[in-house]
Amino acid sequence: MTVTARSDEEILGRGGVNDIDTILDICTTNPDVTSVIHTVEDNSDALFTWDYAKGARPQLERLYEKAKTSQWNAQTDLDWSIEVDPYEAFSIFSESGADEEYESNPDLPTAKWGEAEWREFSLESFKWRMSQFLHGEQGALLCTAKIVETVPWIDAKYYAATQVVDEARHVEVFAQYIDTKLGDSYPINAHLKMLLDDIINDSRWDMTYLGMQIMVEGLALAAFGFMHQLTPEPLLKKLLRYVMADEARHVAFGVLSLQEFYADLSQAELRERQEFAFEAAVRMRDRFLSQEVWERMGVPVRPMVENFLSLPPEHKPFQNILFSKIVPNCKKLGLLDAGDGWLRRRFEDIHVIQFEDWVDTGEEYEDFQVEEAAAV
């Protein structure tokens, strides 16, 4: 069966992955920066099922039982009396040496920055990352509620309902940490907003799974793991550990559900899913270009973004590791090599294919539960 190839313009709305003008314009023309309410059209049908028998999908039933015994309370299980120095809580630059890539380029506005400027930038980057996690968790809250409404299987509806509770707790805990420990926040990044809008707007229930459970939640799980490893701050460390245990179940939920559904799709239908996964990956990469932080620091954005996009993959450890959960999960779903291997080639283009043989979350989530029990 011949599958018609679509261009980057058709998939991404721009001429290429690194089209700098479009990447920057998306952020500068974001109309919702100061708005409290954002409306997205939801085109999905609500599906009732009159088959209430549990156990038709044993893996989902086990996941549901695990979720019921893994609930935690953000107010009683975390010690909010802990004093937090926001300058010391998390610094990707001082820990990873990423600032060297900016300091070593004499053509960049940051070439003459000293310790004080980098210290302030590190704090703003931390606030910005935590803010985007908060906004992403609200996206997950809405998307999981949509899964309850649209998925046709009762076992999936049962589990998704527990995830709605998880996501509400995640929104609560990130909002409280930002408000009480960091002081101020950032609005949602325009690239993240575009992705969340696309996921909610799509009428097909499996696209909600793919966009949120596999792509957004997979990236979040990797990012939380990275931050958990580096932060010395005890409240943040425990908060992230609780959230990671939840997120591992959420991604596993997506993997286990979509494996069954994708087995019966045509090549043309699989290509649509491949293209959506690639679009989501690019949007999430663009989300981490830190445009809003550079602006708040009074630095011209274009040269900073251009410099980052031109760096070789080995000089972008944080951005690359974000895909360590996404790529193996796409491979397990059969998306990586479906058809002519289109998604494999595109992941090669954005330099993340090296993660394809890392453990997928469909197998990994049990380990998170064991580690969580030992850590608490």
Contacts in CASP RR format, 6 or more apart in sequence:
PFRMAT RR
TARGET T0000
AUTHOR 0000-0000-0000
METHOD contacts of the structure
MODEL  1
MTVTARSDEEILGRGGVNDIDTILDICTTNPDVTSVIHTVEDNSDALFTW
DYAKGARPQLERLYEKAKTSQWNAQTDLDWSIEVDPYEAFSIFSESGADE
EYESNPDLPTAKWGEAEWREFSLESFKWRMSQFLHGEQGALLCTAKIVET
VPWIDAKYYAATQVVDEARHVEVFAQYIDTKLGDSYPINAHLKMLLDDII
NDSRWDMTYLGMQIMVEGLALAAFGFMHQLTPEPLLKKLLRYVMADEARH
VAFGVLSLQEFYADLSQAELRERQEFAFEAAVRMRDRFLSQEVWERMGVP
VRPMVENFLSLPPEHKPFQNILFSKIVPNCKKLGLLDAGDGWLRRRFEDI
HVIQFEDWVDTGEEYEDFQVEEAAAV
1 266 0 8 1.000
1 267 0 8 1.000
1 268 0 8 1.000
3 267 0 8 1.000
3 268 0 8 1.000
3 271 0 8 1.000
3 339 0 8 1.000
3 340 0 8 1.000
5 342 0 8 1.000
6 275 0 8 1.000
7 15 0 8 1.000
8 14 0 8 1.000
8 15 0 8 1.000
8 16 0 8 1.000
8 17 0 8 1.000
9 15 0 8 1.000
9 16 0 8 1.000
11 275 0 8 1.000
11 278 0 8 1.000
11 279 0 8 1.000
12 279 0 8 1.000
12 282 0 8 1.000
13 22 0 8 1.000
14 22 0 8 1.000
14 23 0 8 1.000
15 22 0 8 1.000
17 282 0 8 1.000
17 349 0 8 1.000
17 350 0 8 1.000
18 309 0 8 1.000
20 302 0 8 1.000
20 305 0 8 1.000
20 306 0 8 1.000
20 309 0 8 1.000
23 191 0 8 1.000
23 286 0 8 1.000
23 289 0 8 1.000
23 305 0 8 1.000
24 291 0 8 1.000
24 301 0 8 1.000
24 302 0 8 1.000
24 305 0 8 1.000
26 190 0 8 1.000
26 191 0 8 1.000
26 194 0 8 1.000
26 286 0 8 1.000
27 189 0 8 1.000
27 190 0 8 1.000
27 191 0 8 1.000
27 291 0 8 1.000
27 292 0 8 1.000
27 301 0 8 1.000
29 190 0 8 1.000
30 187 0 8 1.000
30 190 0 8 1.000
30 193 0 8 1.000
32 38 0 8 1.000
32 187 0 8 1.000
32 188 0 8 1.000
32 193 0 8 1.000
33 187 0 8 1.000
34 187 0 8 1.000
38 193 0 8 1.000
40 196 0 8 1.000
40 197 0 8 1.000
40 200 0 8 1.000
40 201 0 8 1.000
41 201 0 8 1.000
42 146 0 8 1.000
42 200 0 8 1.000
42 201 0 8 1.000
43 201 0 8 1.000
43 202 0 8 1.000
43 203 0 8 1.000
44 146 0 8 1.000
44 149 0 8 1.000
44 150 0 8 1.000
44 202 0 8 1.000
44 203 0 8 1.000
44 204 0 8 1.000
44 205 0 8 1.000
44 208 0 8 1.000
45 150 0 8 1.000
45 203 0 8 1.000
46 149 0 8 1.000
46 150 0 8 1.000
47 149 0 8 1.000
47 150 0 8 1.000
47 151 0 8 1.000
47 152 0 8 1.000
47 205 0 8 1.000
49 152 0 8 1.000
49 153 0 8 1.000
49 154 0 8 1.000
49 157 0 8 1.000
51 154 0 8 1.000
52 154 0 8 1.000
53 154 0 8 1.000
54 61 0 8 1.000
54 154 0 8 1.000
54 155 0 8 1.000
54 158 0 8 1.000
55 61 0 8 1.000
55 155 0 8 1.000
56 153 0 8 1.000
56 154 0 8 1.000
56 155 0 8 1.000
57 153 0 8 1.000
57 155 0 8 1.000
57 156 0 8 1.000
57 256 0 8 1.000
57 260 0 8 1.000
59 256 0 8 1.000
60 153 0 8 1.000
60 155 0 8 1.000
60 156 0 8 1.000
60 158 0 8 1.000
60 159 0 8 1.000
60 253 0 8 1.000
60 256 0 8 1.000
60 257 0 8 1.000
61 155 0 8 1.000
61 158 0 8 1.000
63 159 0 8 1.000
63 249 0 8 1.000
63 252 0 8 1.000
63 253 0 8 1.000
63 256 0 8 1.000
63 365 0 8 1.000
64 155 0 8 1.000
64 158 0 8 1.000
64 159 0 8 1.000
64 162 0 8 1.000
66 249 0 8 1.000
66 369 0 8 1.000
67 159 0 8 1.000
67 162 0 8 1.000
67 163 0 8 1.000
67 166 0 8 1.000
67 249 0 8 1.000
68 162 0 8 1.000
70 245 0 8 1.000
70 246 0 8 1.000
70 249 0 8 1.000
70 369 0 8 1.000
70 372 0 8 1.000
71 162 0 8 1.000
71 165 0 8 1.000
71 166 0 8 1.000
72 169 0 8 1.000
72 242 0 8 1.000
73 169 0 8 1.000
74 169 0 8 1.000
74 172 0 8 1.000
74 173 0 8 1.000
74 176 0 8 1.000
77 242 0 8 1.000
77 376 0 8 1.000
78 173 0 8 1.000
78 235 0 8 1.000
78 238 0 8 1.000
78 239 0 8 1.000
78 242 0 8 1.000
79 234 0 8 1.000
79 235 0 8 1.000
79 238 0 8 1.000
80 176 0 8 1.000
80 180 0 8 1.000
80 235 0 8 1.000
82 234 0 8 1.000
82 235 0 8 1.000
84 181 0 8 1.000
84 182 0 8 1.000
84 233 0 8 1.000
84 235 0 8 1.000
84 236 0 8 1.000
85 233 0 8 1.000
86 123 0 8 1.000
86 126 0 8 1.000
86 127 0 8 1.000
86 181 0 8 1.000
86 182 0 8 1.000
86 183 0 8 1.000
87 119 0 8 1.000
87 122 0 8 1.000
87 123 0 8 1.000
88 232 0 8 1.000
88 233 0 8 1.000
89 126 0 8 1.000
89 181 0 8 1.000
89 231 0 8 1.000
89 232 0 8 1.000
89 233 0 8 1.000
89 236 0 8 1.000
90 126 0 8 1.000
90 129 0 8 1.000
90 227 0 8 1.000
90 230 0 8 1.000
90 231 0 8 1.000
90 233 0 8 1.000
90 236 0 8 1.000
91 122 0 8 1.000
91 125 0 8 1.000
91 126 0 8 1.000
91 230 0 8 1.000
92 98 0 8 1.000
92 122 0 8 1.000
92 125 0 8 1.000
92 230 0 8 1.000
92 318 0 8 1.000
93 99 0 8 1.000
93 118 0 8 1.000
93 121 0 8 1.000
93 122 0 8 1.000
93 125 0 8 1.000
94 118 0 8 1.000
94 122 0 8 1.000
95 230 0 8 1.000
96 230 0 8 1.000
96 317 0 8 1.000
96 318 0 8 1.000
98 317 0 8 1.000
98 318 0 8 1.000
99 118 0 8 1.000
101 307 0 8 1.000
101 308 0 8 1.000
101 311 0 8 1.000
101 315 0 8 1.000
102 108 0 8 1.000
102 110 0 8 1.000
102 111 0 8 1.000
102 113 0 8 1.000
102 304 0 8 1.000
102 307 0 8 1.000
103 110 0 8 1.000
103 111 0 8 1.000
103 113 0 8 1.000
105 111 0 8 1.000
105 307 0 8 1.000
107 303 0 8 1.000
108 303 0 8 1.000
108 304 0 8 1.000
108 307 0 8 1.000
109 299 0 8 1.000
109 300 0 8 1.000
109 303 0 8 1.000
109 304 0 8 1.000
110 117 0 8 1.000
110 299 0 8 1.000
110 304 0 8 1.000
113 121 0 8 1.000
117 297 0 8 1.000
120 297 0 8 1.000
121 293 0 8 1.000
121 297 0 8 1.000
124 293 0 8 1.000
124 296 0 8 1.000
124 297 0 8 1.000
125 290 0 8 1.000
125 293 0 8 1.000
126 182 0 8 1.000
127 178 0 8 1.000
127 182 0 8 1.000
127 183 0 8 1.000
127 184 0 8 1.000
127 185 0 8 1.000
127 186 0 8 1.000
128 186 0 8 1.000
128 290 0 8 1.000
128 292 0 8 1.000
128 293 0 8 1.000
129 223 0 8 1.000
129 227 0 8 1.000
130 174 0 8 1.000
130 177 0 8 1.000
130 178 0 8 1.000
130 182 0 8 1.000
130 185 0 8 1.000
131 178 0 8 1.000
131 185 0 8 1.000
131 186 0 8 1.000
131 187 0 8 1.000
131 188 0 8 1.000
132 186 0 8 1.000
132 188 0 8 1.000
132 189 0 8 1.000
132 192 0 8 1.000
132 287 0 8 1.000
133 174 0 8 1.000
133 220 0 8 1.000
133 223 0 8 1.000
133 224 0 8 1.000
134 171 0 8 1.000
134 174 0 8 1.000
134 175 0 8 1.000
134 178 0 8 1.000
134 185 0 8 1.000
135 188 0 8 1.000
135 189 0 8 1.000
135 192 0 8 1.000
135 193 0 8 1.000
135 196 0 8 1.000
136 188 0 8 1.000
136 192 0 8 1.000
136 196 0 8 1.000
136 216 0 8 1.000
136 220 0 8 1.000
137 167 0 8 1.000
137 170 0 8 1.000
137 171 0 8 1.000
137 174 0 8 1.000
137 220 0 8 1.000
138 167 0 8 1.000
138 171 0 8 1.000
139 167 0 8 1.000
139 196 0 8 1.000
139 200 0 8 1.000
139 212 0 8 1.000
139 216 0 8 1.000
140 163 0 8 1.000
140 167 0 8 1.000
140 170 0 8 1.000
140 212 0 8 1.000
140 216 0 8 1.000
140 217 0 8 1.000
140 250 0 8 1.000
141 164 0 8 1.000
141 167 0 8 1.000
141 168 0 8 1.000
141 170 0 8 1.000
141 171 0 8 1.000
142 196 0 8 1.000
142 200 0 8 1.000
143 196 0 8 1.000
143 199 0 8 1.000
143 200 0 8 1.000
143 208 0 8 1.000
143 211 0 8 1.000
143 212 0 8 1.000
144 160 0 8 1.000
144 163 0 8 1.000
144 164 0 8 1.000
144 167 0 8 1.000
144 212 0 8 1.000
144 250 0 8 1.000
145 164 0 8 1.000
146 200 0 8 1.000
146 205 0 8 1.000
146 208 0 8 1.000
147 156 0 8 1.000
147 157 0 8 1.000
147 160 0 8 1.000
147 163 0 8 1.000
147 205 0 8 1.000
147 208 0 8 1.000
147 209 0 8 1.000
147 212 0 8 1.000
147 213 0 8 1.000
148 157 0 8 1.000
148 160 0 8 1.000
148 161 0 8 1.000
148 164 0 8 1.000
150 205 0 8 1.000
150 208 0 8 1.000
151 157 0 8 1.000
151 160 0 8 1.000
151 205 0 8 1.000
151 209 0 8 1.000
151 257 0 8 1.000
152 205 0 8 1.000
153 257 0 8 1.000
156 253 0 8 1.000
156 257 0 8 1.000
159 253 0 8 1.000
160 253 0 8 1.000
163 246 0 8 1.000
163 249 0 8 1.000
163 250 0 8 1.000
163 253 0 8 1.000
166 246 0 8 1.000
166 249 0 8 1.000
166 250 0 8 1.000
169 246 0 8 1.000
170 243 0 8 1.000
170 246 0 8 1.000
173 239 0 8 1.000
173 242 0 8 1.000
173 243 0 8 1.000
177 235 0 8 1.000
177 236 0 8 1.000
177 239 0 8 1.000
178 184 0 8 1.000
178 185 0 8 1.000
179 185 0 8 1.000
181 235 0 8 1.000
186 292 0 8 1.000
186 293 0 8 1.000
187 292 0 8 1.000
189 287 0 8 1.000
189 291 0 8 1.000
189 292 0 8 1.000
191 283 0 8 1.000
191 284 0 8 1.000
191 286 0 8 1.000
191 287 0 8 1.000
192 283 0 8 1.000
192 284 0 8 1.000
192 287 0 8 1.000
194 283 0 8 1.000
195 211 0 8 1.000
195 215 0 8 1.000
195 216 0 8 1.000
195 279 0 8 1.000
195 280 0 8 1.000
195 283 0 8 1.000
195 284 0 8 1.000
195 287 0 8 1.000
196 216 0 8 1.000
198 276 0 8 1.000
198 279 0 8 1.000
198 280 0 8 1.000
199 207 0 8 1.000
199 208 0 8 1.000
199 211 0 8 1.000
199 212 0 8 1.000
199 216 0 8 1.000
200 208 0 8 1.000
202 208 0 8 1.000
206 257 0 8 1.000
206 258 0 8 1.000
206 261 0 8 1.000
206 262 0 8 1.000
206 273 0 8 1.000
207 273 0 8 1.000
207 276 0 8 1.000
209 254 0 8 1.000
209 257 0 8 1.000
209 258 0 8 1.000
210 258 0 8 1.000
210 273 0 8 1.000
210 276 0 8 1.000
210 277 0 8 1.000
210 280 0 8 1.000
211 276 0 8 1.000
211 277 0 8 1.000
211 280 0 8 1.000
213 250 0 8 1.000
213 251 0 8 1.000
213 253 0 8 1.000
213 254 0 8 1.000
213 255 0 8 1.000
213 257 0 8 1.000
213 258 0 8 1.000
214 251 0 8 1.000
214 254 0 8 1.000
214 255 0 8 1.000
214 258 0 8 1.000
214 277 0 8 1.000
214 326 0 8 1.000
214 329 0 8 1.000
214 330 0 8 1.000
214 333 0 8 1.000
215 277 0 8 1.000
215 280 0 8 1.000
215 281 0 8 1.000
215 284 0 8 1.000
215 326 0 8 1.000
216 280 0 8 1.000
216 284 0 8 1.000
217 247 0 8 1.000
217 250 0 8 1.000
217 251 0 8 1.000
218 247 0 8 1.000
218 251 0 8 1.000
218 325 0 8 1.000
218 326 0 8 1.000
218 329 0 8 1.000
218 361 0 8 1.000
219 284 0 8 1.000
219 322 0 8 1.000
219 323 0 8 1.000
219 325 0 8 1.000
219 326 0 8 1.000
220 247 0 8 1.000
221 244 0 8 1.000
221 247 0 8 1.000
221 248 0 8 1.000
221 251 0 8 1.000
221 325 0 8 1.000
221 361 0 8 1.000
222 321 0 8 1.000
222 322 0 8 1.000
222 323 0 8 1.000
222 324 0 8 1.000
222 325 0 8 1.000
222 326 0 8 1.000
223 322 0 8 1.000
224 240 0 8 1.000
224 243 0 8 1.000
224 244 0 8 1.000
224 247 0 8 1.000
225 240 0 8 1.000
225 244 0 8 1.000
226 318 0 8 1.000
226 321 0 8 1.000
226 322 0 8 1.000
227 236 0 8 1.000
227 240 0 8 1.000
228 237 0 8 1.000
228 240 0 8 1.000
228 241 0 8 1.000
228 244 0 8 1.000
231 237 0 8 1.000
231 240 0 8 1.000
238 375 0 8 1.000
241 371 0 8 1.000
241 372 0 8 1.000
241 375 0 8 1.000
241 376 0 8 1.000
242 372 0 8 1.000
244 368 0 8 1.000
244 372 0 8 1.000
245 368 0 8 1.000
245 369 0 8 1.000
245 371 0 8 1.000
245 372 0 8 1.000
248 361 0 8 1.000
248 364 0 8 1.000
248 365 0 8 1.000
248 367 0 8 1.000
248 368 0 8 1.000
248 369 0 8 1.000
249 365 0 8 1.000
249 368 0 8 1.000
249 369 0 8 1.000
251 325 0 8 1.000
251 329 0 8 1.000
251 361 0 8 1.000
251 362 0 8 1.000
251 365 0 8 1.000
252 361 0 8 1.000
252 362 0 8 1.000
252 364 0 8 1.000
252 365 0 8 1.000
255 329 0 8 1.000
255 332 0 8 1.000
255 333 0 8 1.000
255 360 0 8 1.000
255 361 0 8 1.000
255 362 0 8 1.000
256 362 0 8 1.000
258 333 0 8 1.000
259 332 0 8 1.000
259 333 0 8 1.000
262 270 0 8 1.000
262 273 0 8 1.000
262 333 0 8 1.000
262 334 0 8 1.000
262 335 0 8 1.000
265 273 0 8 1.000
267 338 0 8 1.000
267 339 0 8 1.000
270 334 0 8 1.000
270 335 0 8 1.000
270 338 0 8 1.000
270 339 0 8 1.000
271 338 0 8 1.000
271 339 0 8 1.000
271 342 0 8 1.000
273 335 0 8 1.000
274 335 0 8 1.000
274 338 0 8 1.000
274 341 0 8 1.000
274 342 0 8 1.000
274 343 0 8 1.000
274 346 0 8 1.000
275 342 0 8 1.000
277 326 0 8 1.000
277 330 0 8 1.000
277 335 0 8 1.000
277 343 0 8 1.000
278 343 0 8 1.000
278 346 0 8 1.000
278 347 0 8 1.000
281 323 0 8 1.000
281 326 0 8 1.000
281 346 0 8 1.000
281 347 0 8 1.000
281 350 0 8 1.000
281 352 0 8 1.000
282 350 0 8 1.000
284 322 0 8 1.000
285 319 0 8 1.000
285 322 0 8 1.000
285 350 0 8 1.000
288 318 0 8 1.000
288 319 0 8 1.000
288 322 0 8 1.000
289 305 0 8 1.000
289 308 0 8 1.000
289 309 0 8 1.000
290 304 0 8 1.000
291 301 0 8 1.000
291 305 0 8 1.000
294 300 0 8 1.000
294 301 0 8 1.000
294 304 0 8 1.000
294 305 0 8 1.000
295 301 0 8 1.000
308 316 0 8 1.000
313 320 0 8 1.000
313 351 0 8 1.000
320 351 0 8 1.000
320 352 0 8 1.000
320 354 0 8 1.000
323 347 0 8 1.000
323 352 0 8 1.000
323 355 0 8 1.000
324 355 0 8 1.000
324 358 0 8 1.000
325 358 0 8 1.000
325 361 0 8 1.000
326 352 0 8 1.000
326 355 0 8 1.000
327 336 0 8 1.000
327 347 0 8 1.000
327 352 0 8 1.000
327 353 0 8 1.000
327 355 0 8 1.000
327 356 0 8 1.000
327 358 0 8 1.000
328 355 0 8 1.000
328 356 0 8 1.000
328 357 0 8 1.000
328 358 0 8 1.000
328 359 0 8 1.000
328 360 0 8 1.000
328 361 0 8 1.000
329 360 0 8 1.000
329 361 0 8 1.000
329 362 0 8 1.000
330 336 0 8 1.000
330 343 0 8 1.000
330 347 0 8 1.000
331 337 0 8 1.000
331 356 0 8 1.000
331 357 0 8 1.000
331 360 0 8 1.000
332 360 0 8 1.000
332 362 0 8 1.000
335 343 0 8 1.000
336 343 0 8 1.000
336 344 0 8 1.000
336 347 0 8 1.000
336 356 0 8 1.000
337 343 0 8 1.000
337 344 0 8 1.000
344 353 0 8 1.000
344 356 0 8 1.000
347 353 0 8 1.000
347 356 0 8 1.000
END
